[in-house]
Amino acid sequence: MIVDFTIFPTDVGESVSAYVAEVFKIIEASGLPYEHHAMGTNIEGNWDEVMAVIKACRDQMLESANRISISIKIDDRKGVTDGIERKVASARAKMNDADAEPGIRNAE
């Protein structure tokens, strides 16, 4: 399961990077595969693992903010591991394949 989530305080002013940095520490300490991006984080694991990390991030942020926003998108696919790496690698491979037709997908 890959989860893309964003969490930030809504009541602390314009700059939230210090709060996000604390959340990054929790994500990195989890041991789960992750990828930070400009608008959030992708994290991969089973339901209980990922939701425990998101809950820990929520709890941490609520220690220093009164109101937070959390957005979560889930891609849950049976039998897939290393999905973060595989999805990007698959798309990159198709970029380089001159014979590939848009909309044609293989069994990955």
C-alpha positions as CSV (number, residue, x, y, z in Angstrom):
1,M,0.0,0.0,0.0
2,I,1.3,3.4,-0.9
3,V,-0.1,6.4,0.9
4,D,0.4,10.0,-0.1
5,F,-0.3,12.3,2.8
6,T,0.1,15.9,3.7
7,I,0.0,17.3,7.2
8,F,0.4,20.9,8.3
9,P,-0.7,23.2,11.1
10,T,-3.3,25.8,10.1
11,D,-2.9,28.2,13.0
12,V,0.8,29.0,13.3
13,G,1.4,31.6,10.5
14,E,2.8,31.4,7.1
15,S,5.9,29.3,7.6
16,V,5.3,25.7,8.6
17,S,8.6,24.1,7.8
18,A,9.7,23.7,11.4
19,Y,6.5,21.7,12.1
20,V,7.0,19.6,9.0
21,A,10.6,18.9,10.0
22,E,9.4,17.3,13.2
23,V,7.0,15.1,11.2
24,F,9.9,14.1,8.8
25,K,11.8,12.8,11.8
26,I,8.9,10.5,12.7
27,I,8.6,9.2,9.1
28,E,12.3,8.6,8.8
29,A,12.4,6.8,12.1
30,S,9.6,4.5,11.1
31,G,11.8,2.4,8.9
32,L,9.1,2.3,6.1
33,P,10.0,3.2,2.6
34,Y,9.1,6.9,1.9
35,E,9.6,9.7,-0.5
36,H,9.2,13.4,0.5
37,H,8.0,15.7,-2.2
38,A,7.1,19.4,-2.4
39,M,3.4,18.8,-1.4
40,G,3.7,15.9,1.0
41,T,5.1,12.4,1.5
42,N,4.6,9.0,-0.1
43,I,5.0,6.2,2.5
44,E,4.7,2.5,1.8
45,G,3.7,-0.4,4.1
46,N,0.7,-2.3,5.4
47,W,-2.4,-0.5,6.7
48,D,-1.5,-0.7,10.4
49,E,2.1,0.4,9.8
50,V,1.3,3.4,7.7
51,M,-1.6,4.5,9.8
52,A,0.5,4.3,12.9
53,V,3.0,6.6,11.4
54,I,0.3,9.1,10.3
55,K,-1.2,9.0,13.8
56,A,2.3,9.6,15.4
57,C,2.7,12.6,13.0
58,R,-0.7,13.9,14.0
59,D,-0.1,13.5,17.7
60,Q,3.3,15.3,17.4
61,M,1.9,18.2,15.5
62,L,-1.0,18.7,17.9
63,E,1.5,19.1,20.7
64,S,2.5,22.5,19.3
65,A,-0.5,23.5,17.1
66,N,-4.2,23.8,18.0
67,R,-5.5,23.0,14.5
68,I,-4.0,20.9,11.7
69,S,-5.0,19.7,8.2
70,I,-4.3,16.2,7.0
71,S,-5.0,14.9,3.5
72,I,-4.6,11.2,2.7
73,K,-4.7,9.3,-0.7
74,I,-4.3,5.5,-0.7
75,D,-3.2,3.1,-3.5
76,D,-3.8,-0.3,-2.0
77,R,-2.8,-3.2,-4.3
78,K,-2.6,-6.8,-3.3
79,G,0.8,-8.4,-3.5
80,V,2.8,-5.4,-4.4
81,T,5.9,-4.3,-2.5
82,D,8.4,-1.7,-3.5
83,G,5.6,0.1,-5.2
84,I,7.1,3.5,-4.9
85,E,10.2,2.5,-6.8
86,R,8.4,0.3,-9.3
87,K,5.8,2.8,-10.3
88,V,8.4,5.5,-11.1
89,A,10.7,3.0,-12.8
90,S,7.9,1.7,-15.0
91,A,6.9,5.2,-16.1
92,R,10.5,6.2,-16.8
93,A,11.1,3.0,-18.9
94,K,8.0,3.8,-20.9
95,M,9.4,7.3,-21.5
96,N,12.4,5.8,-23.1
97,D,10.5,3.2,-25.2
98,A,9.9,4.7,-28.6
99,D,7.5,1.8,-29.5
100,A,5.3,2.2,-26.5
101,E,1.8,3.3,-27.2
102,P,-0.1,5.5,-24.6
103,G,-2.7,3.5,-22.8
104,I,-1.0,0.1,-23.3
105,R,0.0,-1.4,-20.0
106,N,1.8,-4.6,-19.2
107,A,1.2,-6.9,-16.2
108,E,3.4,-4.9,-13.7
